[in-house]
Amino acid sequence: MSKSVKIIIAALGAILLLTVAAYVAVSSYLTPDRVRRTAQQIASQTLDHPVNIGGARLSFGFRIAISVSDISIPDIEAADQEPMLRIGEARLNIDLFPLLRGKIEIGSIDLVRVDVSAKRDADKNLNIAVLVPKQMKGPEFVISLSQLRIRSGNFSYYDALSRSEYQIRDINQEITFKRSLVSIKGDLRVSVPGNGNRILAKQEITVSNAIDYDTGSRDITIRNVKASVDPVLASLSGSVKKSEALDIKGEVTVSDMSRLANRLPEAYRMEKMGGTLRSSLSVLGTVSKPEITGTCRLEGVTVMPKGMNRAIERTSGDFSFSTRSINNIDLRGNFGKTTFNIKGAVTQLDTREPLLDVQAGVDGNLKDLESLTEAMKGITMSGNITGSVSVKGTTKKPRYSGSVGIQGALIDGIGLEKPITNLNIKSRLLDDVVRVDECRGQIGRSDFAFTGSVSDFKKPVIRLNNNSNLIDLDELLPTNGGSRDAAAKPLPVTLQGSVKINRLTGLNMEFTGISTDFNYVNGIVDVRNCRAQAFDGQVSLDFYYDSKKPEPYRINARMSSVQAQKVGQRFIGFDRMTGNLSGGVDFRGNGLDKRSVQANMNGTGSVKVVNGEFKNFVFLGKLLDWMGMGDRKTVTFSDFNSGFTIANGRASMDDWTLSSQAGDFLSRGSIGLNGAVDMQISITLSRSNSDIVKRYHGDWIFFTDKDGRTVIDVIARGKFDSPTFTLDRNRIKERISGRIKTEFEKKTKEFESKLKDVIKGLK
């Protein structure tokens, strides 16, 4: 063996011996208890803050591995509060040979199950700032740290300024220390609490990060931060100078908006969403006052808000945005086959009244609006719609301008018996009102042509003036038991205005020269002071009708010099009286077809007929025959007044007066719905007829007035078509004694006074 080989072997043996001696020396010195106490002392001096350690253990190799468990660091505010740091286990890897020279060089620290409770007070002081270690000389060692690794960590942060709290979980981070530079790299999950139904729902955000922090300058360099909440992916890079001044670039991508719906708050959640969104942004300013600018692009976006049954589809376009505005809006989309475009800007978003400058256009078909909402189900529509609208002003007081047109439209299912067809509308928007320059269409044979205005777009109020050549009520008002859907929805608008109609037919009637004011709200037709020619005379009426059952209609009619026979035949089925009729009637009922009128109509009224005659009026004929004047088939009269009621389609006559060729008749009592008669009748006969009655009832003494006319009091009972008559002996005695005077004239004046009030202003 050569000499050099022997020297090498001897040197190696010496090194091995020294190493073994070093292991023995270190292991005998660094007992677990001493390690725990030393680690606690070093940590407290390094952080200049108390540190509590539960236990420690060692393992030896070319490095010494020290494991310390159950570490806690109390909060800087008070030791009795929840610790700001807890660590389940900390593993320190210490180089052996520097340790022999009195220097601790910690290659790395591994922290497992870390819980940090961070707080920022009102003075912007962060309690965990003390956790940043520094190189220092201890009483026995010089210590340095180059790397810190955290596994399975949790971090909570409370900001006293914003009163907000955040949770960070599953922290896996690698932190490298080099002089004043702290580099952080890893991944974690952030729980954002949200703010109820206002803007944000609670979210779980997955984050990967690579950030540098200079403890001296307090500069933060964001090399790359990525955050994802399926389907949203955001990435940031840039810097925060002195932890305050921002210079950050970012990208946000929503790959599939259909997966975003459930992440919105309940109040803003959509029935349907889809499409993609891509945005790039820049964040400048300060942490307390950030300035955000950027651009956004939408591709194939679909949105269907709650309450709607059809989505806005295939929306694409761009816009730019900042903290205070949305600019350069250029969006295009579809609603069914209807296309729309939106351009413009919304500014002053940081105020209570953002400023609008938006233009919108639409080109499509009304059919795309069918069943748009639950309220519109059952309504059928078609026809072209075009429009161009500009909106300016504030969100609270928008100002509109532009035009909207509808051509060849059809609307059905709004409570009318027949659909609206050939509907053409030309309109202009000015401020908050739509000016209707033309609206023409048909409902069956009925036609309309009006001009007007529309206001209150949330609950449209339409004021219009209409002219029609023909209106057929049978084609407008639905019939009971017909083919129409009884549940058809009324038109969801308010209509107000005036109408002129050359000819109106329906309900077995015909009116001409109609002029009226009207109101339509939620299926209710309310017509006031309608004037027309009907029944060969002048008619005025108020009409109330609700297309939703079971609301009854109401008709208040006033007539002047109309044909009594036509009115009687139409409303009470009595056609045995002719003459000129004036008066008023209040009708109520359910259903406007003839059968429903006859079965359900109710009403009260009073009428006056002049220069007429009764033909085959059985009751009057039998009364005259009983008095001895023969059964007359025709009785002419100069004046007839009557009060009457109608119940369930059947009329009953109350008091009435009659001035006829036979004499003056005054009745009290009623003719019932079942035809029962219970009446007191006073007849003042003409002089020629007085002698006839005296001869016929010669055994009685009757009252005779100063003109020589006999007055007879009669009681009528039984059935209207077969009555029985008897003399009213008590009234005859009272009349002879002078206790009954001028009844007929008094009652006639009452009727005259009532009639004047009823038809006031009609002529």
C-alpha positions in Angstrom: 0.0 0.0 0.0 1.5 3.3 -1.0 2.1 6.1 1.4 -0.4 8.5 -0.2 -3.2 5.9 0.1 -2.5 5.4 3.8 -2.7 9.2 4.3 -6.1 9.4 2.6 -7.4 6.5 4.6 -6.2 8.1 7.8 -7.8 11.4 6.9 -11.1 9.8 6.1 -11.0 7.9 9.4 -10.3 11.1 11.2 -13.2 12.9 9.5 -15.5 10.0 10.2 -14.4 10.1 13.8 -15.0 13.8 14.1 -18.4 13.4 12.5 -19.5 10.8 14.9 -18.1 12.8 17.8 -20.1 15.8 16.5 -23.3 13.8 16.3 -22.7 12.6 19.8 -21.9 16.1 21.0 -24.9 17.7 19.4 -27.3 14.9 20.4 -26.2 15.1 24.0 -26.6 18.9 23.9 -29.8 19.2 21.9 -32.2 17.2 24.0 -35.9 17.5 23.1 -36.6 19.7 26.2 -33.7 22.0 25.4 -34.8 22.2 21.8 -38.3 23.2 22.9 -37.1 25.8 25.3 -34.5 27.1 22.8 -37.0 27.2 20.0 -39.5 29.1 22.1 -36.8 31.6 23.1 -35.5 32.0 19.5 -39.0 32.4 18.1 -40.0 35.0 20.7 -36.8 37.0 20.2 -37.0 36.7 16.4 -40.6 37.9 16.3 -40.2 40.2 19.3 -43.5 38.6 20.5 -44.4 35.8 22.9 -44.5 32.3 21.4 -45.8 29.1 23.1 -44.6 25.7 22.1 -46.1 22.4 23.3 -43.4 19.8 22.5 -40.4 19.0 20.3 -38.5 16.0 18.8 -35.2 15.7 16.7 -33.8 13.5 14.0 -30.2 13.5 12.8 -28.4 13.2 9.5 -26.3 15.7 7.5 -29.1 18.0 8.6 -30.8 18.1 11.9 -34.6 18.0 11.6 -36.4 19.6 14.5 -40.2 19.0 14.9 -42.1 21.4 17.1 -45.8 20.8 17.8 -48.7 22.8 19.3 -47.4 26.3 18.6 -49.6 29.3 19.4 -48.9 33.0 19.3 -51.3 35.3 21.2 -52.9 38.3 19.7 -51.0 41.6 20.0 -54.0 43.3 21.5 -54.5 41.0 24.5 -53.2 37.6 25.5 -56.6 36.3 26.6 -58.0 36.7 23.1 -58.1 34.0 20.4 -54.5 33.4 19.3 -53.6 35.1 16.0 -51.5 32.0 15.1 -51.8 28.3 15.8 -49.6 25.6 14.2 -50.2 21.9 14.6 -46.6 21.0 13.7 -43.5 22.9 12.6 -40.5 21.1 11.1 -37.2 22.9 11.0 -34.3 21.6 8.8 -31.0 22.9 10.3 -27.6 22.5 8.6 -25.2 20.5 10.9 -21.8 22.1 10.3 -22.8 25.8 10.7 -24.4 24.7 13.9 -20.9 23.6 15.1 -19.7 27.1 14.4 -22.4 28.6 16.6 -24.7 29.7 13.8 -28.2 28.3 13.0 -28.9 28.3 9.3 -32.5 27.1 8.8 -32.7 25.7 5.3 -36.5 25.5 5.5 -39.5 25.4 7.8 -42.5 23.3 7.1 -45.7 24.3 8.8 -48.7 21.9 8.9 -52.3 22.7 10.0 -51.8 26.5 10.4 -54.6 28.7 11.6 -54.1 32.5 11.3 -56.5 35.1 12.6 -55.5 38.5 11.0 -57.0 41.8 11.8 -56.6 45.3 10.4 -57.7 48.1 12.9 -59.1 51.5 12.1 -55.5 52.9 11.9 -54.7 50.4 9.2 -52.3 48.4 11.5 -52.1 44.7 10.7 -51.7 42.5 13.7 -49.8 39.7 11.9 -47.0 42.1 10.7 -45.0 40.8 13.7 -44.9 37.3 12.1 -42.4 38.4 9.5 -39.0 37.0 10.8 -35.8 38.9 10.7 -32.1 38.0 10.9 -30.7 38.6 14.4 -28.0 37.6 16.8 -29.2 35.7 19.8 -27.4 35.2 23.0 -25.9 32.0 21.8 -26.6 31.7 18.0 -26.8 33.7 14.8 -30.1 32.7 13.1 -31.3 33.0 9.5 -34.3 31.6 7.5 -34.4 31.0 3.8 -37.7 29.2 3.2 -41.1 28.6 4.8 -43.6 26.0 3.5 -47.2 26.0 4.7 -49.5 23.0 4.3 -53.2 22.7 5.1 -53.5 26.2 6.4 -56.5 28.4 7.2 -56.6 32.2 7.4 -59.3 34.5 8.5 -59.2 38.3 8.0 -61.3 41.0 9.6 -61.1 44.6 8.4 -62.4 47.1 10.9 -62.6 49.8 8.2 -65.0 48.0 5.9 -66.4 45.7 8.7 -65.9 42.7 6.4 -64.6 39.3 7.1 -63.0 36.7 4.7 -62.0 33.2 5.1 -59.0 31.5 3.3 -58.8 27.7 3.5 -56.6 24.8 2.2 -53.6 27.1 2.1 -50.6 25.5 0.5 -47.8 28.1 0.1 -44.1 28.3 -0.3 -42.5 31.5 1.1 -38.9 32.4 0.4 -37.0 35.0 2.4 -34.0 36.8 0.9 -33.0 39.9 2.7 -36.1 42.2 2.8 -37.8 40.3 -0.1 -40.6 37.8 0.7 -41.7 35.7 -2.2 -45.0 33.8 -1.9 -46.1 31.0 -4.3 -48.9 28.4 -4.0 -52.6 27.9 -4.0 -55.6 28.3 -1.7 -59.4 28.7 -1.5 -61.2 31.9 -0.5 -64.7 32.1 0.9 -66.4 35.3 0.1 -69.4 35.9 2.3 -71.4 37.9 -0.2 -74.1 40.4 0.7 -77.4 38.7 0.6 -79.7 39.5 -2.3 -78.0 42.7 -3.3 -75.1 42.0 -5.6 -73.0 39.0 -4.6 -73.9 35.5 -3.5 -71.6 33.5 -1.3 -68.7 32.1 -3.4 -65.8 29.7 -3.1 -62.9 31.0 -5.1 -59.8 28.8 -6.0 -56.6 30.9 -6.2 -53.1 30.2 -7.4 -50.6 32.9 -6.7 -47.0 34.1 -7.2 -46.4 37.4 -5.3 -43.3 39.2 -4.0 -43.4 41.6 -1.0 -40.6 43.9 0.0 -40.8 44.5 3.8 -38.6 47.6 3.5 -40.4 49.5 0.7 -43.8 47.7 1.3 -44.0 47.2 -2.5 -46.1 44.2 -3.7 -45.3 42.7 -7.0 -48.0 40.4 -8.4 -46.2 38.1 -10.8 -49.3 36.1 -11.5 -52.6 35.5 -9.6 -55.3 33.3 -11.0 -58.7 32.9 -9.4 -61.6 30.7 -10.6 -65.2 30.2 -9.7 -66.6 27.9 -12.2 -67.2 29.1 -14.9 -65.4 32.3 -14.2 -61.6 32.5 -14.6 -59.7 35.7 -13.7 -56.0 36.5 -13.8 -54.0 39.5 -12.5 -50.5 40.8 -12.7 -48.9 44.1 -11.7 -47.8 45.9 -8.6 -49.0 47.8 -5.5 -46.4 50.4 -4.6 -46.0 51.0 -0.9 -49.0 48.7 -0.4 -51.2 51.6 -1.6 -50.7 52.7 -5.3 -52.2 50.2 -7.8 -50.9 49.3 -11.2 -52.6 46.0 -12.1 -53.7 44.3 -15.3 -56.3 41.6 -15.4 -58.3 39.3 -17.6 -61.8 37.8 -16.9 -63.4 35.0 -18.8 -66.8 33.4 -18.3 -66.6 30.3 -20.5 -70.2 29.2 -20.1 -72.7 31.5 -18.6 -75.2 28.8 -18.2 -73.1 27.6 -15.2 -73.1 31.0 -13.7 -76.9 31.2 -13.0 -76.9 29.4 -9.7 -74.0 31.6 -8.4 -76.1 34.8 -8.6 -78.2 36.0 -5.6 -81.8 34.7 -5.6 -83.2 38.1 -6.4 -81.1 38.4 -9.5 -81.1 34.7 -10.6 -82.1 34.1 -14.2 -84.4 31.3 -15.5 -81.9 30.8 -18.3 -78.4 31.9 -19.1 -75.8 31.0 -21.8 -72.9 32.3 -23.9 -69.4 33.6 -23.1 -67.9 36.8 -21.7 -64.3 38.0 -22.1 -63.0 41.1 -20.4 -59.6 42.8 -19.9 -59.2 45.5 -17.3 -56.7 47.8 -15.7 -56.7 48.9 -12.1 -55.0 52.1 -11.1 -55.4 54.6 -8.3 -55.1 53.5 -4.7 -56.4 50.6 -2.6 -58.9 52.9 -1.0 -59.9 54.6 -4.3 -59.3 52.2 -7.1 -59.8 53.4 -10.7 -61.0 50.5 -13.0 -61.0 50.7 -16.8 -61.5 47.9 -19.3 -63.3 46.4 -22.2 -65.8 43.5 -22.4 -67.0 41.3 -25.2 -70.2 39.1 -25.2 -70.6 36.2 -27.6 -73.9 34.3 -28.0 -75.3 35.4 -24.7 -78.7 34.2 -23.7 -80.7 35.7 -20.8 -84.2 35.0 -19.5 -85.1 36.9 -16.4 -87.6 35.5 -13.9 -91.2 36.0 -14.9 -90.5 35.7 -18.6 -91.2 32.7 -20.7 -88.9 33.5 -23.6 -85.2 34.4 -23.6 -83.2 37.2 -25.1 -80.9 35.2 -27.3 -77.6 35.3 -29.4 -76.6 38.6 -27.9 -73.1 39.6 -29.0 -71.1 42.8 -29.0 -68.6 45.0 -27.0 -68.5 47.8 -24.5 -65.9 49.5 -22.4 -66.2 50.4 -18.8 -64.7 52.3 -15.9 -65.5 52.8 -12.2 -67.9 55.5 -13.2 -69.3 54.6 -16.6 -70.1 52.1 -19.3 -69.1 53.4 -22.7 -69.0 52.5 -26.4 -71.9 50.0 -26.0 -72.5 48.1 -29.2 -74.7 45.0 -28.7 -76.9 43.0 -31.1 -79.3 40.2 -30.2 -82.5 38.3 -31.0 -85.8 37.8 -29.3 -87.2 34.9 -31.3 -86.7 36.1 -34.9 -86.9 39.7 -33.8 -83.5 41.5 -33.9 -82.4 44.4 -31.8 -79.4 46.5 -31.3 -78.2 48.8 -28.5 -75.6 51.5 -28.7 -74.5 54.3 -26.4 -73.3 54.9 -22.9 -74.3 55.1 -19.2 -72.2 57.5 -17.1 -72.1 58.8 -13.6 -72.5 55.4 -12.1 -71.0 56.6 -8.9 -74.0 58.9 -8.3 -77.6 58.3 -7.3 -78.8 59.2 -10.8 -76.7 57.6 -13.5 -76.9 59.5 -16.8 -78.3 57.7 -19.9 -77.3 58.2 -23.6 -78.6 55.0 -25.2 -80.0 54.2 -28.6 -82.0 51.0 -29.4 -83.5 49.6 -32.6 -85.8 46.7 -33.2 -87.0 44.9 -36.3 -89.2 41.8 -36.0 -92.6 40.3 -35.5 -95.1 40.6 -32.7 -95.4 36.8 -32.7 -92.2 36.7 -30.7 -94.0 38.5 -27.8 -96.6 35.7 -27.5 -96.7 34.2 -24.0 -93.8 36.4 -23.0 -95.1 36.5 -19.4 -97.8 34.6 -17.5 -100.1 37.6 -17.9 -99.7 37.4 -21.7 -100.5 33.7 -22.0 -103.4 33.0 -24.3 -102.8 36.2 -26.3 -102.0 35.6 -30.0 -100.1 38.2 -32.0 -98.5 38.6 -35.3 -97.4 41.5 -37.6 -94.2 43.4 -38.3 -92.8 45.8 -35.7 -89.9 48.3 -36.3 -88.6 50.9 -34.0 -85.7 53.2 -33.2 -85.6 54.7 -29.7 -83.2 57.1 -28.0 -83.1 57.3 -24.2 -81.3 60.2 -22.5 -81.5 61.9 -19.1 -81.2 60.1 -15.7 -82.4 56.7 -14.7 -85.1 58.3 -12.5 -86.2 60.8 -15.2 -85.4 59.3 -18.6 -86.3 61.2 -21.8 -87.3 59.2 -24.9 -87.3 60.1 -28.6 -87.7 58.0 -31.8 -90.4 56.1 -33.6 -92.2 52.8 -33.5 -94.3 51.2 -36.2 -96.5 48.1 -36.5 -97.8 46.9 -39.9 -100.5 44.3 -40.7 -100.8 43.0 -37.1 -103.2 40.6 -35.6 -104.0 40.5 -31.8 -106.3 37.9 -30.3 -107.2 36.6 -26.9 -107.7 40.0 -25.1 -111.3 39.5 -24.2 -112.9 40.5 -27.5 -115.2 38.2 -29.4 -113.2 38.6 -32.6 -109.5 39.4 -33.1 -108.0 42.7 -34.0 -106.8 42.4 -37.6 -105.0 44.7 -40.2 -103.6 46.7 -37.3 -101.3 49.5 -38.5 -99.6 51.9 -36.1 -97.3 54.9 -36.6 -96.0 56.5 -33.5 -93.4 58.9 -32.2 -91.7 59.0 -28.8 -91.1 62.3 -27.2 -89.8 62.5 -23.6 -92.0 60.1 -21.6 -94.9 60.0 -24.1 -95.7 58.1 -27.3 -97.6 60.1 -29.8 -99.8 57.9 -32.0 -100.1 59.6 -35.4 -102.1 56.7 -36.8 -103.7 53.5 -35.5 -106.0 51.7 -37.8 -107.5 48.2 -37.8 -110.6 46.0 -37.8 -112.4 43.8 -35.4 -114.6 41.6 -37.6 -116.7 44.1 -39.6 -115.9 46.8 -37.0 -113.3 49.4 -38.0 -111.3 52.0 -35.9 -108.9 54.8 -36.7 -107.5 56.9 -33.9 -104.7 59.2 -32.9 -103.5 59.7 -29.3 -100.7 59.2 -26.9 -99.3 56.6 -24.5 -97.7 57.4 -21.2 -96.5 55.4 -18.1 -94.6 52.6 -19.9 -94.6 50.3 -16.9 -98.4 50.3 -16.8 -99.3 51.8 -20.2 -101.9 54.5 -20.3 -103.3 55.2 -23.8 -105.3 58.3 -24.5 -106.9 58.4 -27.9 -109.5 59.9 -30.1 -111.2 57.4 -32.4 -113.4 57.6 -35.5 -115.2 54.5 -36.8 -117.6 54.0 -39.6 -119.0 50.8 -38.1 -118.8 49.1 -34.7 -120.5 45.7 -34.2 -120.8 44.9 -30.5 -121.6 41.3 -31.3 -118.1 41.0 -32.7 -116.5 42.8 -29.7 -118.1 41.5 -26.6 -117.8 37.8 -25.9 -120.9 35.6 -25.7 -121.6 33.3 -22.8 -121.0 29.6 -23.7 -119.4 30.6 -27.0 -116.3 29.2 -28.6 -114.1 31.9 -27.0 -111.8 31.0 -24.1 -113.5 32.3 -21.0 -110.1 32.7 -19.4 -108.7 35.0 -22.1 -106.6 37.7 -20.6 -107.7 41.3 -20.9 -105.4 43.7 -22.7 -102.9 44.9 -20.0 -103.3 48.6 -20.8 -105.4 51.6 -19.8 -107.4 53.2 -22.6 -108.9 56.6 -22.3 -110.4 59.1 -24.7 -113.3 59.9 -27.0 -115.0 58.0 -29.8 -117.2 59.0 -32.7 -119.0 56.1 -34.5 -121.2 56.6 -37.6 -123.1 53.3 -37.0 -123.1 50.9 -34.0 -124.9 47.6 -34.2 -125.3 44.6 -32.0 -127.4 43.3 -29.1 -130.4 43.5 -31.3 -130.0 47.3 -31.5 -128.7 49.9 -33.9 -127.3 53.3 -33.0 -126.1 56.1 -35.3 -124.1 59.3 -34.8 -122.5 58.1 -31.6 -120.2 60.5 -29.7 -118.8 59.5 -26.3 -116.0 59.4 -23.8 -114.6 56.1 -22.6 -112.2 54.3 -20.3 -110.8 50.7 -20.5 -108.7 49.4 -17.6 -107.8 45.7 -17.1 -110.7 44.4 -19.2 -113.2 46.9 -17.9 -115.1 49.1 -20.4 -116.4 52.3 -18.8 -118.3 54.6 -21.2 -119.6 57.9 -20.0 -122.2 60.3 -21.6 -122.6 58.4 -24.8 -124.9 60.3 -27.1 -126.5 58.6 -30.2 -129.6 58.3 -32.4 -131.5 55.1 -31.7 -135.1 53.8 -31.8 -135.9 56.8 -34.1 -135.0 59.2 -31.3 -132.2 60.6 -29.1 -130.4 58.3 -26.6 -127.8 59.0 -24.0 -126.2 56.2 -21.9 -123.4 55.3 -19.5 -122.1 51.7 -20.0 -119.9 49.6 -17.6 -118.8 46.1 -18.5 -116.1 43.8 -17.1 -115.0 41.0 -19.4 -113.9 39.0 -16.4 -116.8 37.0 -14.9 -118.8 37.3 -12.7 -118.8 41.1 -12.8 -122.1 42.3 -14.2 -122.5 45.1 -16.7 -124.4 48.3 -15.9 -126.2 50.5 -18.4 -127.7 53.9 -17.5 -129.9 54.9 -20.4 -131.7 58.2 -21.1 -134.1 58.5 -24.1 -136.0 61.4 -25.7 -138.8 60.9 -28.2 -137.8 57.3 -29.2 -140.3 54.8 -30.5 -142.0 53.1 -27.5 -142.8 49.9 -29.4 -139.2 49.3 -30.4 -137.8 49.9 -26.9 -140.5 47.8 -25.3 -140.0 45.0 -27.7 -136.2 45.0 -27.3 -135.9 45.2 -23.5 -139.1 43.8 -21.9 -140.7 41.9 -24.8 -143.8 44.2 -24.8 -144.7 45.5 -28.2 -148.4 46.5 -27.7 -147.8 50.1 -27.1 -146.9 52.8 -29.6 -146.0 56.5 -29.2 -143.0 58.8 -28.5 -141.2 57.6 -25.3 -138.9 59.6 -23.1 -137.3 58.5 -19.8 -134.4 56.7 -18.1 -133.6 53.2 -17.1 -130.7 51.7 -15.1 -129.9 48.2 -16.2 -127.7 45.5 -14.6 -127.1 42.0 -15.6 -124.7 39.2 -16.6 -124.2 38.5 -20.3 -125.2 40.7 -23.2 -126.6 38.2 -25.7 -130.4 38.2 -26.1 -130.9 35.0 -24.0 -128.8 36.3 -21.2 -130.6 39.7 -21.2 -134.0 38.0 -21.0 -132.8 35.7 -18.1 -130.5 38.0 -16.1 -131.3 41.6 -16.7 -132.3 43.8 -13.7 -133.2 47.4 -13.7 -135.3 50.3 -12.6 -136.7 53.2 -14.6 -139.4 55.7 -15.4 -140.8 56.6 -18.8 -143.3 59.0 -20.4 -145.1 58.1 -23.7 -147.1 60.7 -25.6 -149.5 60.5 -28.5 -149.7 56.7 -28.5 -152.0 53.8 -28.2 -152.3 50.4 -26.6 -153.2 47.5 -28.9 -154.6 44.3 -27.4 -153.5 45.3 -23.9 -155.5 42.6 -22.1 -155.4 44.1 -18.7 -156.7 47.5 -19.8 -159.3 46.0 -22.1 -160.8 43.9 -19.4 -160.8 46.8 -17.0 -162.8 48.9 -19.4 -165.1 46.0 -20.2 -165.8 45.5 -16.4 -166.7 49.2 -16.1 -169.3 48.7 -19.0 -167.4 50.4 -21.9 -166.8 47.2 -23.8 -163.6 45.1 -24.4 -161.6 47.7 -26.4 -158.8 46.3 -28.6 -157.2 49.7 -29.1 -157.0 52.6 -26.6 -155.4 55.8 -27.7 -153.8 58.1 -25.1 -152.2 61.5 -25.0 -149.9 60.9 -22.0 -148.7 57.8 -20.2 -146.2 57.9 -17.2 -144.9 54.8 -15.5 -142.3 53.7 -13.0 -141.1 50.1 -13.3 -138.6 47.5 -12.3 -136.9 44.6 -14.1 -135.8 41.6 -12.1 -134.1 38.6 -13.8 -135.3 39.7 -17.2 -139.0 40.2 -16.2 -140.6 43.6 -15.8 -143.1 44.7 -13.2 -144.9 48.1 -13.4 -145.2 50.1 -10.3 -147.3 53.4 -10.2 -148.5 54.8 -13.5 -150.8 57.5 -14.9 -152.6 57.4 -18.2 -154.5 60.2 -20.0 -156.7 58.4 -22.6 -159.8 58.8 -24.6 -161.6 56.8 -21.9 -160.4 58.9 -19.1 -157.4 59.5 -16.7 -156.1 56.5 -14.9 -153.9 56.5 -11.7 -152.6 53.2 -10.3 -150.8 52.3 -7.1 -149.3 48.9 -6.4 -147.5 46.5 -8.6 -147.7 43.8 -11.3 -145.4 41.1 -10.0 -142.8 39.0 -11.8 -145.1 36.0 -11.7 -147.9 38.1 -13.3 -149.7 38.6 -10.0 -151.7 41.9 -9.8 -152.3 43.8 -6.6 -153.3 47.4 -7.6 -155.5 50.3 -6.6 -156.7 52.1 -9.7 -158.5 55.5 -9.7 -160.2 56.3 -13.0 -161.5 59.8 -13.8 -163.8 59.1 -16.7 -164.8 61.5 -19.5 -168.3 62.9 -19.2 -169.6 60.6 -22.0 -168.1 57.5 -20.2 -169.2 58.7 -16.8 -172.9 58.1 -17.7 -172.1 54.6 -19.0 -170.4 53.6 -15.7 -173.1 55.1 -13.6 -175.7 53.0 -15.4 -173.5 49.9 -15.2 -172.9 50.4 -11.4 -176.0 52.3 -10.7 -176.4 51.0 -7.1 -173.3 53.1 -6.1 -172.9 56.8 -5.6 -169.6 58.0 -7.1 -167.7 61.2 -6.7 -168.2 63.7 -9.5 -165.7 66.6 -10.0 -166.6 70.1 -11.0 -166.5 69.2 -14.7 -169.0 66.5 -14.3 -166.6 63.7 -14.6 -167.1 60.6 -12.5 -164.2 59.2 -10.4 -164.2 55.4 -9.7 -161.8 53.6 -7.4 -161.1 50.0 -8.3 -159.1 47.1 -6.7 -157.4 44.8 -9.2 -156.1 41.4 -8.1 -155.4 38.0 -9.6 -153.3 37.5 -12.7 -152.3 40.2 -15.2 -153.9 38.4 -18.1 -157.1 37.4 -16.1 -157.6 40.0 -13.4 -160.6 40.4 -11.1 -162.0 43.8 -10.3 -164.0 45.2 -7.4 -164.9 48.6 -6.3 -162.7 50.1 -3.6 -165.6 51.1 -1.3 -163.4 52.7 1.4 -161.7 55.0 -1.0 -164.9 55.9 -2.7 -166.4 57.0 0.7 -163.2 59.0 1.5 -163.3 60.7 -1.9 -167.0 61.6 -1.5 -166.3 63.0 2.0 -163.5 65.2 0.4 -160.6 63.6 2.1 -159.0 62.5 -1.3 -158.3 65.4 -3.7 -156.4 66.0 -7.0 -154.4 62.7 -6.8 -154.0 62.4 -10.6 -152.5 65.9 -11.0 -150.1 65.5 -8.1 -148.8 62.1 -9.4 -148.5 63.5 -12.9 -146.4 66.4 -11.7 -144.1 63.9 -9.8 -143.5 62.0 -13.0 -142.9 65.2 -14.9 -140.3 66.4 -12.4 -138.5 63.0 -12.4 -138.5 63.0 -16.2 -136.9 66.4 -16.4 -134.0 65.2 -14.1 -133.5 62.0 -16.1 -133.3 63.6 -19.6 -131.7 66.8 -18.5 -129.2 68.0 -21.2 -130.2 65.2 -23.6 -131.8 67.5 -26.1 
